[in-house]
Structure formats: structure tokens, C-alpha cells
Amino acid sequence: MIKTEKEYKAIIERIEELLSNPENIENQDAKGYVELNLLSDYEETSEDCI
């Protein structure tokens, strides 16, 4: 669970990095695809907790 604003910002920053590579969005075999989806889901569920 994201507990601080600093943790939240770090996750958002990483999501933005992953989004900068179109392969991570479109290609399920891409290295960052799973990480992007997991972080996005995690951020979405944790957004209301901080």
C-alpha cells in the first residue's frame, strides 16, 4: 500500500517512464508491459489512501 506522497510520486514517475515506450502499452511480451499494468492498477487502488 502506498503510504506517503513521496511513494505515490515515485510510482507515477515510473508509470510515466514505462508509458514513454509504446511497446509497454501494446505488446504483452514487452519487458515493461506487466510492470506498467501492475503499477497502474496499484496506483489506481491506492490513490484514495493517501
GICOR-V25624 format. One record per residue. N is the residue number from 1. RES is the residue in one small letter. SS is DSSP state (2 for helix, 1 for strand, 0 for the rest). Layout:
N | RES | SS
N | RES | SS
//
This chain:
1 | m | 0
2 | i | 0
3 | k | 0
4 | t | 0
5 | e | 2
6 | k | 2
7 | e | 2
8 | y | 2
9 | k | 2
10 | a | 2
11 | i | 2
12 | i | 2
13 | e | 2
14 | r | 2
15 | i | 2
16 | e | 2
17 | e | 2
18 | l | 2
19 | l | 2
20 | s | 0
21 | n | 0
22 | p | 0
23 | e | 2
24 | n | 2
25 | i | 2
26 | e | 2
27 | n | 0
28 | q | 0
29 | d | 0
30 | a | 0
31 | k | 2
32 | g | 2
33 | y | 2
34 | v | 2
35 | e | 2
36 | l | 2
37 | n | 2
38 | l | 2
39 | l | 2
40 | s | 2
41 | d | 2
42 | y | 2
43 | e | 2
44 | e | 2
45 | t | 2
46 | s | 2
47 | e | 2
48 | d | 2
49 | c | 2
50 | i | 0
//
